[in-house]
Amino acid sequence: MGPHGRRLVPALGVAGTGLLLGHWLAYALATPAVARDRVLDATGHGYLPYATQVAMLAGALGLAGVFWSRLTRRGGGGSFTRDACVFVAVQSGAYVAIEVGERLLSGAPLDDLAHGPLLAIGLGVQAVVAIAGAGLVRISERVAEAVEPLEGSDAPFVPPVVAVVPSATFAPPRRRSTASAVSRAPPFPA
C-alpha cells in the first residue's frame, strides 16, 4: 500500500464516525424530541445504536492509524482542505444513500425525505461534522509530527488489533490457603 493509502484508509474510519454522528445530529435538529423515537422506528433506524458503537471504534482506530502512519513516514502530512473535501463528499453521499435505503427497506415513503427539512439539515450537518473530522485528522498528524520519528520510517502500516474479552473469562482461580485450612466435611442433606 502506498503512502497515501496508509493514511487515507484510517482517515475514512474517522469519516464513518462523522457520518453516524451527523446522522444522529440531523434527526436531533430536524425532529421534535417528542416524536423522534417514533420517526426513527418508522423509517428503519433500529440498527443505529449498534452501528454507532462500530463507528466509534472505527473512528478511534482511524485516528490511531493516521497518527501511526504520520509517525512512520517522512515528508509532509495530508492537506486539511483535501481531507475536508473528501470527508464532505463521502459523508454527504453516504448520508443520502443511507436515508433512501432505510426508507426503502422499512417501507416508509420517500416524499417526506424529499419535501421535508431533514435532507437539507442532514447535508448541512454532515458538512460541518466532516470539516471537524478533517480537523481531528490534522491534529492527530500534528501530534505525530511533534513526536520523535521512529527508526525505519518505511515500516509498513499495521493496524492495531483490538480484542474484547469478558473479564470473568480470565479471572484467576481462587486459591485456598493451606496454612489456615480447617478440614470440613460436605454439608448434610436436609
Protein Blocks (a to p, Z undefined) as FASTA:
>chain_A
ZZklmmmmmmmmmmmmmmmmmmmmmmmmmpcfklmmmmmmmnopmmmmmmmmmmmmmmmm
mmmmmmmmmmmpgcjdddfklmmmmmmmmmmmmmmmmmmmmmmmnopafklmmmmmklmm
mmmmmmmmmmmmmmmmmmmmmmmmmpccdehklbccdddddddddfklmgccddddfklc
ccddddddZZ
